[in-house]
Amino acid sequence: MAGGEPLWRQRRRQDWAALRGGGFDVVVIGGGITGAGIAWQAALHGFSTLLVEERDWAGGTSSRSSKLVHGGLRYLPHGEVRLVREVGHEREVLERLWPHLVRPLPFLIPVYRRRGMPLWALGAGVWLYDHLTGVEPRHRRRMLGPEGVLALEGGLAAEDLAGGVRYFEARTDDARLVYTVVEAARAAGAVALSRVRAGRLDLTPKGGRVDLEDRETGDTVTVRTRAAINAAGPWTGEVDPEGTEVVLGRGCHLVFPHHRLPLRHAVALPAPDGGNTFAVPRGAVTYLGTTDRLYTGNPELPEVPDEDVRYLFQVARAAFPAAGLGPRDLLAVYAGVRPLVAQEGKADTRELSRQRSIEVRRDGLISVRGGKLTGFRSVAADTLRHLAEAGLRPPRGRAEEGVAAFSPERAAADLVREYSVTGLVAAEIIGRHGPSAGELMRYAAGRPDGLEPVAPGAPLLWGEIDYLAEREDVFTLADLLIRRSALLWFGGLSEPGEVLWPVADRVAPILGWTPEEVEGQLEGCRREAHLDRLEELRRLSL
């Protein structure tokens, strides 16, 4: 650590100082996937760009999704063909850009008699889906009889099974994807600052000023800008209360040890109310979600209610009767909210379109509402078109996005050979860092206990903990253990709370935390990771 201060703090201090008296072509408010994507694309087009986020990168919706990059097969029955085609194309692009983060994932949809869509109709829908989304031939659908379904996932309920369909989507680490896009924006020339609140907007169609507050120090600054873009997700209405209402839909997820639900495919589970519930394998765990209910509380930390947990257990037990899943099997729980565009006459969030809405206010503020994780690049392209219509044209054509040949499997094998880590640890490190994994491992090898796991079997090394704390905008323990590493939700730890103190003690000298601040970090991280709620739910009577 250079100069007794994390590298990211040095950069942040310099960036903040440079704001005084400075100006930008574009200021983007909101550091989820939508805001990060807009800032990245704006910078690639040559705009001087500032991205600010009041909390952590991906601190809201973009770290609490079902972690899927998918074309949205379920949107076809609603006639949203354009959305399906668009996000299917975007999924393919993201797989090329970041193959370590966006990985093909086989999906299995079992079909039961007298429940849901007939097998022939589902087959026709998936055929259309494959052609709309441009799926490569080896990943196209396969129609299966009952025996074929059970040969792939033998734990599924066999009674009344009519057959199924196997096809492909993709899985991601949503928070790591956001951070990767933020770093891509920085590499393209953008200034990106988390823990910075955008306050008063003094705008005209020709530009204006935005007041900013550093939430860590209380320092304030006003920056000039030619355009301001509101991409605040669930908080879009706070930034722009004049536009279309944003409705929040809460989705909850449960995480189990993979050996308790040892799936090889993501499985679409039949739900009694027609909801869209998936069981998804991810390394040491299998997670189950999601629910979709109207939410009117604080979007910063939505709770996980008993009702939603019981619903997910009901679905899981019906789909996998032999597994005998119960509350004591839970490793983690989490919840997030989807910002959806309100539609007249539709109160059920499952009925609301996932299409985005981009609105331009009279003073020139551009607000983005709705949208999907998968389609963030196309949202950015639409937003830049609105800038052009307002007279702010790109200084140049878009620069290269930086596609590079990279094989996650080969890179993981190299880490196993060179550093004697387990295959799971190597796969997780590659999944988080991609082509930068070699740099990380060289750093880790030079740290005390750097190649040792933070807990037995944990897919996270002490050296990576140090690396993340020093380089990746880590303000809090939750930033580190939920969004940068996903250890508390997806690390497969039977008692995730037990790693909090050792990790906090390790990074306190790097981040300059006092003993009192460490206590606050422990409490805040427990709250964000729902660890106390997890203990309550493990005693839940189903």
C-alpha positions as CSV (number, residue, x, y, z in Angstrom):
1,M,0.0,0.0,0.0
2,A,1.6,3.2,-1.2
3,G,2.0,6.1,1.2
4,G,-0.1,4.4,4.0
5,E,-3.3,5.0,2.0
6,P,-5.3,2.7,-0.3
7,L,-4.7,3.4,-3.9
8,W,-8.4,4.0,-4.6
9,R,-8.5,6.7,-1.9
10,Q,-5.6,8.5,-3.5
11,R,-7.3,8.5,-6.8
12,R,-10.6,9.6,-5.2
13,R,-9.0,12.5,-3.4
14,Q,-7.4,13.7,-6.6
15,D,-10.7,13.3,-8.6
16,W,-12.7,15.3,-6.0
17,A,-10.1,18.1,-5.9
18,A,-10.3,18.3,-9.7
19,L,-14.1,18.9,-9.6
20,R,-13.6,22.4,-8.2
21,G,-14.1,24.9,-10.9
22,G,-14.4,22.1,-13.4
23,G,-17.2,21.2,-15.9
24,F,-18.4,18.2,-17.8
25,D,-20.4,17.5,-20.9
26,V,-22.4,14.9,-19.0
27,V,-23.1,14.2,-15.3
28,V,-24.7,10.8,-14.6
29,I,-26.5,10.3,-11.3
30,G,-26.7,6.7,-10.2
31,G,-24.1,4.0,-10.1
32,G,-26.1,0.9,-10.8
33,I,-25.8,-0.9,-14.1
34,T,-27.8,1.7,-16.0
35,G,-25.8,4.7,-14.8
36,A,-22.5,2.9,-15.1
37,G,-23.4,1.8,-18.7
38,I,-24.4,5.3,-19.7
39,A,-21.2,6.8,-18.3
40,W,-19.1,4.2,-20.1
41,Q,-20.8,4.7,-23.4
42,A,-20.7,8.5,-23.1
43,A,-17.0,8.4,-22.3
44,L,-16.4,6.1,-25.3
45,H,-18.1,8.6,-27.5
46,G,-15.7,11.4,-26.3
47,F,-18.0,13.2,-23.8
48,S,-16.3,14.5,-20.7
49,T,-18.3,12.4,-18.2
50,L,-18.8,12.4,-14.4
51,L,-20.6,9.5,-12.7
52,V,-21.7,9.9,-9.1
53,E,-23.3,7.3,-6.8
54,E,-24.7,8.2,-3.3
55,R,-24.0,4.7,-1.9
56,D,-21.8,1.9,-3.2
57,W,-21.5,0.9,-6.8
58,A,-24.4,-1.5,-7.4
59,G,-25.6,-0.7,-3.9
60,G,-29.3,-1.1,-4.8
61,T,-31.1,-3.2,-7.4
62,S,-28.0,-4.1,-9.3
63,S,-26.5,-6.3,-6.6
64,R,-29.7,-8.1,-5.5
65,S,-31.0,-9.6,-8.8
66,S,-31.3,-13.2,-9.8
67,K,-27.8,-12.9,-11.4
68,L,-29.1,-13.8,-14.8
69,V,-28.3,-12.3,-18.2
70,H,-31.2,-13.5,-20.2
71,G,-33.4,-12.8,-23.1
72,G,-36.6,-12.9,-21.2
73,L,-38.5,-15.9,-22.6
74,R,-41.3,-15.1,-20.3
75,Y,-41.9,-11.7,-22.0
76,L,-43.0,-13.4,-25.3
77,P,-46.5,-14.2,-24.1
78,H,-46.9,-10.5,-23.3
79,G,-46.0,-9.6,-26.9
80,E,-42.7,-7.9,-25.9
81,V,-40.9,-9.2,-29.0
82,R,-38.7,-6.1,-29.4
83,L,-37.5,-6.4,-25.8
84,V,-36.7,-10.1,-26.2
85,R,-34.8,-9.6,-29.5
86,E,-32.9,-6.7,-28.0
87,V,-31.7,-8.3,-24.8
88,G,-31.0,-11.5,-26.5
89,H,-28.5,-9.7,-28.8
90,E,-27.1,-7.8,-25.8
91,R,-26.5,-11.1,-23.9
92,E,-24.4,-12.3,-26.8
93,V,-22.4,-9.0,-26.8
94,L,-21.8,-9.2,-23.1
95,E,-20.6,-12.8,-23.4
96,R,-17.9,-11.6,-25.8
97,L,-16.9,-8.5,-23.8
98,W,-16.6,-10.2,-20.4
99,P,-16.6,-14.0,-20.8
100,H,-15.5,-14.4,-17.2
101,L,-18.5,-12.5,-15.9
102,V,-21.3,-13.6,-18.4
103,R,-21.2,-17.3,-18.7
104,P,-23.6,-19.6,-20.7
105,L,-25.9,-21.4,-18.4
106,P,-28.1,-24.4,-19.5
107,F,-31.7,-24.0,-18.5
108,L,-34.3,-26.7,-18.0
109,I,-38.0,-26.1,-18.1
110,P,-40.0,-29.1,-16.9
111,V,-43.6,-29.3,-18.0
112,Y,-46.4,-30.9,-16.0
113,R,-49.8,-32.1,-17.2
114,R,-52.7,-29.8,-16.3
115,R,-50.3,-27.1,-15.1
116,G,-49.1,-24.1,-17.0
117,M,-48.3,-24.1,-20.7
118,P,-48.6,-27.2,-22.8
119,L,-45.3,-28.8,-23.9
120,W,-46.0,-28.1,-27.6
121,A,-46.7,-24.4,-26.9
122,L,-43.6,-24.0,-24.8
123,G,-41.5,-25.7,-27.5
124,A,-42.8,-23.3,-30.1
125,G,-42.1,-20.3,-27.8
126,V,-38.5,-21.4,-27.2
127,W,-38.0,-22.0,-30.9
128,L,-39.1,-18.4,-31.6
129,Y,-37.0,-17.2,-28.7
130,D,-33.9,-18.9,-30.1
131,H,-34.4,-17.3,-33.5
132,L,-35.2,-13.8,-32.1
133,T,-32.2,-13.8,-29.8
134,G,-29.7,-15.3,-32.3
135,V,-28.7,-18.3,-30.2
136,E,-25.8,-20.2,-31.7
137,P,-26.7,-23.7,-33.0
138,R,-25.0,-25.7,-30.2
139,H,-27.1,-23.8,-27.6
140,R,-30.5,-24.1,-29.3
141,R,-33.4,-25.8,-27.6
142,R,-33.8,-29.5,-27.1
143,M,-37.3,-31.0,-26.6
144,L,-37.3,-33.7,-24.0
145,G,-39.7,-36.4,-22.9
146,P,-40.2,-37.3,-19.2
147,E,-37.2,-39.7,-19.2
148,G,-35.0,-37.1,-20.8
149,V,-35.9,-34.5,-18.2
150,L,-35.2,-36.8,-15.3
151,A,-31.9,-38.0,-16.9
152,L,-30.7,-34.4,-16.6
153,E,-32.1,-33.5,-13.2
154,G,-33.2,-36.6,-11.4
155,G,-34.4,-34.8,-8.3
156,L,-37.4,-33.2,-10.0
157,A,-40.9,-34.4,-9.2
158,A,-41.8,-37.2,-11.7
159,E,-45.6,-37.3,-11.1
160,D,-47.5,-35.9,-14.1
161,L,-44.3,-34.9,-15.8
162,A,-45.0,-34.5,-19.5
163,G,-41.5,-33.5,-20.7
164,G,-39.5,-30.4,-20.9
165,V,-37.2,-28.1,-22.8
166,R,-33.5,-27.5,-22.5
167,Y,-32.1,-24.2,-23.7
168,F,-29.4,-21.7,-22.8
169,E,-29.3,-18.3,-21.0
170,A,-26.3,-16.8,-19.1
171,R,-25.4,-16.2,-15.5
172,T,-23.4,-13.3,-14.1
173,D,-22.2,-11.7,-10.9
174,D,-24.3,-8.5,-11.1
175,A,-22.3,-6.4,-8.7
176,R,-19.0,-7.4,-10.2
177,L,-20.4,-6.6,-13.7
178,V,-21.4,-3.1,-12.5
179,Y,-17.9,-2.5,-11.0
180,T,-16.3,-3.8,-14.2
181,V,-18.4,-1.3,-16.2
182,V,-17.4,1.5,-13.9
183,E,-13.8,0.7,-14.4
184,A,-14.3,0.5,-18.1
185,A,-15.9,4.0,-17.9
186,R,-12.8,5.3,-16.0
187,A,-10.5,3.7,-18.6
188,A,-12.4,5.6,-21.3
189,G,-11.8,8.9,-19.5
190,A,-14.8,9.2,-17.1
191,V,-14.5,10.4,-13.5
192,A,-16.5,8.0,-11.3
193,L,-17.1,8.7,-7.6
194,S,-19.1,6.6,-5.1
195,R,-20.4,7.9,-1.8
196,V,-21.2,11.3,-3.4
197,R,-24.7,12.7,-3.3
198,A,-26.2,14.8,-6.0
199,G,-28.2,17.6,-4.5
200,R,-29.7,20.7,-6.1
201,L,-30.0,20.6,-9.9
202,D,-29.9,24.1,-11.5
203,L,-30.5,23.2,-15.1
204,T,-31.7,24.7,-18.4
205,P,-31.9,22.9,-21.8
206,K,-28.5,24.4,-22.5
207,G,-26.8,23.1,-19.4
208,G,-26.5,24.2,-15.8
209,R,-25.0,23.1,-12.4
210,V,-25.2,20.2,-10.0
211,D,-24.4,20.4,-6.3
212,L,-22.4,17.5,-5.0
213,E,-21.7,16.4,-1.4
214,D,-19.0,13.9,-0.3
215,R,-20.9,11.7,2.1
216,E,-17.6,10.7,3.8
217,T,-16.3,14.2,4.6
218,G,-19.3,16.5,4.2
219,D,-17.4,18.5,1.7
220,T,-19.4,20.1,-1.1
221,V,-18.7,21.3,-4.6
222,T,-20.8,22.6,-7.6
223,V,-19.9,21.4,-11.0
224,R,-21.0,22.8,-14.4
225,T,-22.5,20.4,-16.9
226,R,-24.0,20.6,-20.4
227,A,-26.4,17.7,-19.6
228,A,-27.6,15.7,-16.5
229,I,-28.9,12.2,-16.6
230,N,-30.9,10.6,-13.8
231,A,-30.3,6.9,-13.6
232,A,-31.0,6.5,-9.9
233,G,-33.0,3.3,-10.2
234,P,-35.4,3.0,-7.2
235,W,-34.5,6.6,-6.3
236,T,-35.3,8.0,-9.7
237,G,-38.4,9.7,-8.4
238,E,-36.5,11.5,-5.7
239,V,-34.2,13.1,-8.3
240,D,-37.1,13.8,-10.7
241,P,-40.5,13.8,-9.0
242,E,-42.2,15.3,-12.0
243,G,-42.0,12.3,-14.3
244,T,-43.8,9.0,-14.6
245,E,-44.2,7.1,-11.3
246,V,-41.7,4.4,-10.6
247,V,-43.3,1.3,-8.9
248,L,-41.1,-1.0,-6.9
249,G,-41.4,-4.8,-7.1
250,R,-39.6,-6.7,-4.3
251,G,-37.9,-10.0,-5.2
252,C,-36.5,-12.4,-2.5
253,H,-34.0,-15.2,-2.8
254,L,-32.9,-18.1,-0.7
255,V,-29.4,-19.7,-0.8
256,F,-28.7,-23.4,-0.1
257,P,-25.6,-25.6,0.0
258,H,-25.2,-27.1,-3.5
259,H,-25.1,-30.6,-2.1
260,R,-28.6,-30.1,-0.7
261,L,-29.9,-29.2,-4.2
262,P,-27.2,-30.5,-6.6
263,L,-28.3,-29.1,-9.9
264,R,-26.4,-29.0,-13.2
265,H,-28.9,-26.8,-14.8
266,A,-30.9,-23.7,-13.8
267,V,-34.4,-25.0,-13.5
268,A,-37.6,-23.1,-14.0
269,L,-39.9,-24.2,-11.2
270,P,-43.7,-24.4,-11.6
271,A,-45.3,-22.0,-9.1
272,P,-48.9,-22.2,-8.0
273,D,-49.6,-18.6,-8.9
274,G,-47.8,-18.6,-12.2
275,G,-44.8,-16.8,-10.8
276,N,-41.3,-17.0,-12.4
277,T,-39.1,-19.0,-10.0
278,F,-35.7,-20.4,-10.7
279,A,-33.3,-22.7,-8.9
280,V,-29.7,-21.8,-10.1
281,P,-26.5,-23.6,-9.3
282,R,-23.5,-21.3,-8.5
283,G,-20.3,-23.0,-7.3
284,A,-20.8,-24.1,-3.7
285,V,-24.4,-23.1,-3.6
286,T,-27.8,-23.3,-5.3
287,Y,-30.0,-20.2,-5.0
288,L,-33.7,-20.0,-5.4
289,G,-35.8,-17.0,-6.5
290,T,-37.6,-14.8,-7.1
291,T,-40.7,-13.4,-5.7
292,D,-42.4,-10.4,-7.3
293,R,-44.6,-8.3,-5.0
294,L,-45.4,-4.6,-4.7
295,Y,-43.1,-2.9,-2.3
296,T,-43.6,0.5,-0.7
297,G,-40.8,0.6,2.0
298,N,-37.3,1.9,2.0
299,P,-35.5,0.6,-1.2
300,E,-32.1,0.8,0.4
301,L,-32.5,-2.4,2.5
302,P,-35.8,-4.3,1.7
303,E,-36.7,-6.9,4.3
304,V,-37.2,-10.6,3.6
305,P,-40.7,-11.4,4.9
306,D,-41.9,-14.8,6.2
307,E,-44.6,-14.8,3.5
308,D,-42.0,-14.8,0.6
309,V,-39.8,-17.4,2.3
310,R,-42.8,-19.7,2.8
311,Y,-43.8,-19.2,-0.8
312,L,-40.3,-20.1,-2.1
313,F,-40.1,-23.2,0.1
314,Q,-43.5,-24.3,-1.1
315,V,-42.3,-24.0,-4.7
316,A,-39.0,-25.8,-4.0
317,R,-40.5,-28.7,-2.1
318,A,-43.1,-29.3,-4.8
319,A,-40.4,-29.3,-7.5
320,F,-37.8,-31.3,-5.6
321,P,-39.8,-33.5,-3.1
322,A,-36.9,-35.9,-2.3
323,A,-34.6,-33.1,-1.3
324,G,-36.5,-32.4,1.9
325,L,-35.3,-28.7,2.0
326,G,-36.1,-26.9,5.3
327,P,-35.2,-23.6,7.0
328,R,-32.2,-25.1,8.7
329,D,-30.6,-25.6,5.2
330,L,-30.5,-21.9,4.6
331,L,-27.1,-20.4,4.1
332,A,-28.2,-16.9,3.1
333,V,-31.2,-14.8,2.2
334,Y,-31.4,-11.5,0.3
335,A,-34.0,-9.2,-1.3
336,G,-33.9,-6.4,-3.8
337,V,-36.4,-4.1,-5.6
338,R,-37.0,-3.7,-9.3
339,P,-37.9,-0.1,-10.4
340,L,-40.8,-0.5,-12.9
341,V,-42.6,2.0,-14.9
342,A,-46.2,2.5,-13.6
343,Q,-49.0,1.6,-16.0
344,E,-52.6,2.6,-15.7
345,G,-54.8,-0.3,-14.5
346,K,-52.0,-2.6,-13.5
347,A,-51.4,-3.0,-9.8
348,D,-49.6,-6.4,-9.9
349,T,-45.9,-5.9,-10.5
350,R,-45.7,-9.2,-12.4
351,E,-48.0,-7.6,-15.1
352,L,-45.8,-4.5,-15.5
353,S,-43.6,-4.2,-18.5
354,R,-39.8,-4.4,-18.1
355,Q,-39.4,-1.9,-20.9
356,R,-37.6,1.3,-20.0
357,S,-38.9,4.8,-20.3
358,I,-36.6,7.7,-21.0
359,E,-38.1,11.1,-20.3
360,V,-36.7,14.6,-20.9
361,R,-37.8,17.3,-18.5
362,R,-38.4,20.9,-19.5
363,D,-35.2,22.0,-17.9
364,G,-33.3,19.3,-19.9
365,L,-32.9,16.6,-17.2
366,I,-33.0,13.2,-18.8
367,S,-34.5,10.5,-16.5
368,V,-34.2,6.7,-17.2
369,R,-36.9,4.6,-15.6
370,G,-37.2,0.8,-15.7
371,G,-35.1,-1.4,-17.9
372,K,-33.2,-4.7,-17.4
373,L,-29.7,-5.7,-16.3
374,T,-29.2,-7.5,-19.7
375,G,-30.1,-4.5,-21.8
376,F,-28.0,-1.8,-20.2
377,R,-25.9,-1.0,-23.3
378,S,-29.0,-0.4,-25.4
379,V,-30.4,1.9,-22.7
380,A,-27.2,3.8,-22.9
381,A,-27.5,4.1,-26.7
382,D,-31.0,5.4,-26.4
383,T,-30.0,7.9,-23.8
384,L,-27.2,9.2,-26.0
385,R,-29.7,9.6,-28.8
386,H,-31.7,11.9,-26.5
387,L,-28.6,13.9,-25.9
388,A,-28.1,14.3,-29.6
389,E,-31.7,15.4,-30.1
390,A,-31.1,18.0,-27.4
391,G,-28.1,19.3,-29.4
392,L,-25.3,17.6,-27.5
393,R,-23.7,15.5,-30.2
394,P,-20.8,13.1,-29.5
395,P,-17.4,14.6,-30.1
396,R,-16.4,11.4,-32.0
397,G,-17.6,8.0,-33.0
398,R,-17.6,5.4,-30.4
399,A,-14.2,4.1,-29.4
400,E,-13.5,0.4,-29.2
401,E,-15.1,-1.4,-26.3
402,G,-12.0,-3.5,-25.8
403,V,-13.0,-7.1,-26.6
404,A,-10.1,-9.4,-25.9
405,A,-9.6,-13.1,-26.4
406,F,-9.8,-14.7,-23.0
407,S,-10.6,-18.3,-21.9
408,P,-11.9,-18.4,-18.3
409,E,-11.4,-22.2,-18.2
410,R,-7.8,-22.0,-19.3
411,A,-7.0,-19.1,-17.0
412,A,-8.5,-21.0,-14.0
413,A,-6.4,-24.1,-14.8
414,D,-3.3,-21.9,-14.9
415,L,-4.1,-20.6,-11.4
416,V,-4.5,-24.1,-10.1
417,R,-1.2,-25.2,-11.6
418,E,0.8,-22.1,-10.6
419,Y,-0.6,-21.4,-7.1
420,S,-2.0,-24.8,-6.0
421,V,-5.4,-23.3,-5.2
422,T,-8.5,-25.4,-5.5
423,G,-10.5,-25.5,-8.7
424,L,-13.4,-23.7,-6.9
425,V,-11.1,-20.9,-5.7
426,A,-9.6,-20.5,-9.1
427,A,-13.0,-20.4,-10.9
428,E,-14.3,-17.8,-8.4
429,I,-11.2,-15.6,-8.7
430,I,-11.4,-15.8,-12.5
431,G,-15.1,-15.0,-12.3
432,R,-14.4,-11.9,-10.3
433,H,-11.3,-10.6,-12.0
434,G,-11.0,-12.1,-15.4
435,P,-7.8,-11.1,-17.2
436,S,-6.6,-9.3,-14.1
437,A,-6.5,-12.5,-12.0
438,G,-2.8,-13.0,-12.7
439,E,-2.0,-9.6,-11.3
440,L,-4.2,-10.3,-8.2
441,M,-2.5,-13.7,-7.5
442,R,1.0,-12.2,-7.8
443,Y,-0.1,-9.6,-5.3
444,A,-1.7,-12.2,-3.0
445,A,1.4,-14.4,-3.1
446,G,3.4,-11.6,-1.6
447,R,1.0,-11.0,1.3
448,P,1.1,-12.7,4.7
449,D,-1.1,-15.8,4.4
450,G,-2.1,-14.3,1.1
451,L,-2.9,-17.7,-0.6
452,E,-4.9,-19.0,2.4
453,P,-8.7,-19.0,2.4
454,V,-10.5,-16.6,4.8
455,A,-12.3,-19.7,6.2
456,P,-12.1,-23.4,5.5
457,G,-13.5,-24.1,2.1
458,A,-14.2,-20.4,1.4
459,P,-13.6,-19.4,-2.3
460,L,-11.9,-16.1,-1.2
461,L,-8.2,-15.7,-0.2
462,W,-6.7,-13.4,2.4
463,G,-4.6,-11.8,-0.3
464,E,-7.7,-11.0,-2.4
465,I,-9.2,-9.4,0.7
466,D,-6.2,-7.1,0.9
467,Y,-6.3,-6.4,-2.9
468,L,-10.0,-5.5,-2.9
469,A,-9.6,-3.2,0.1
470,E,-6.7,-1.4,-1.4
471,R,-7.9,-1.0,-5.0
472,E,-11.7,-1.3,-5.4
473,D,-13.5,1.7,-3.7
474,V,-14.2,-0.3,-0.5
475,F,-15.7,2.0,2.1
476,T,-17.5,-0.6,4.2
477,L,-17.3,-4.2,5.2
478,A,-20.5,-4.8,3.3
479,D,-18.9,-3.3,0.1
480,L,-16.2,-5.9,0.5
481,L,-18.1,-9.0,1.6
482,I,-21.3,-8.6,-0.4
483,R,-20.6,-6.6,-3.6
484,R,-16.9,-7.1,-4.3
485,S,-16.6,-10.7,-3.3
486,A,-20.2,-12.1,-2.7
487,L,-18.7,-14.2,0.1
488,L,-21.6,-13.7,2.6
489,W,-24.3,-14.8,0.1
490,F,-22.6,-17.2,-2.3
491,G,-19.5,-18.4,-0.5
492,G,-21.2,-21.6,0.8
493,L,-20.4,-20.7,4.5
494,S,-22.5,-22.5,7.0
495,E,-22.1,-19.6,9.5
496,P,-21.3,-16.5,7.4
497,G,-21.3,-14.2,10.4
498,E,-18.1,-15.9,11.7
499,V,-15.9,-14.3,9.0
500,L,-16.9,-10.7,9.8
501,W,-14.6,-10.0,12.7
502,P,-11.4,-11.7,11.2
503,V,-12.0,-9.8,7.9
504,A,-12.7,-6.5,9.6
505,D,-9.6,-6.9,11.7
506,R,-7.5,-7.7,8.6
507,V,-8.6,-4.6,6.6
508,A,-8.9,-2.1,9.4
509,P,-5.2,-1.0,9.0
510,I,-5.6,-0.7,5.3
511,L,-8.8,1.4,5.5
512,G,-7.8,3.3,8.6
513,W,-10.7,2.1,10.8
514,T,-10.6,2.8,14.5
515,P,-11.8,0.1,16.9
516,E,-15.1,2.0,17.3
517,E,-15.5,2.2,13.5
518,V,-14.8,-1.5,13.3
519,E,-17.8,-2.2,15.6
520,G,-20.0,0.0,13.4
521,Q,-18.8,-1.9,10.3
522,L,-19.6,-5.2,11.9
523,E,-23.1,-4.1,12.8
524,G,-23.8,-2.5,9.4
525,C,-22.6,-5.6,7.5
526,R,-24.7,-7.9,9.6
527,R,-27.7,-5.7,8.8
528,E,-27.0,-5.5,5.0
529,A,-26.4,-9.3,4.7
530,H,-29.6,-10.1,6.7
531,L,-27.6,-12.3,9.1
532,D,-29.8,-11.7,12.1
533,R,-32.8,-12.3,9.8
534,L,-31.2,-15.5,8.6
535,E,-31.0,-16.8,12.2
536,E,-34.8,-16.0,12.6
537,L,-35.7,-17.8,9.4
538,R,-33.7,-20.9,10.3
539,R,-36.3,-21.3,13.1
540,L,-39.3,-20.6,10.8
541,S,-42.2,-23.1,11.0
542,L,-43.3,-23.9,7.5
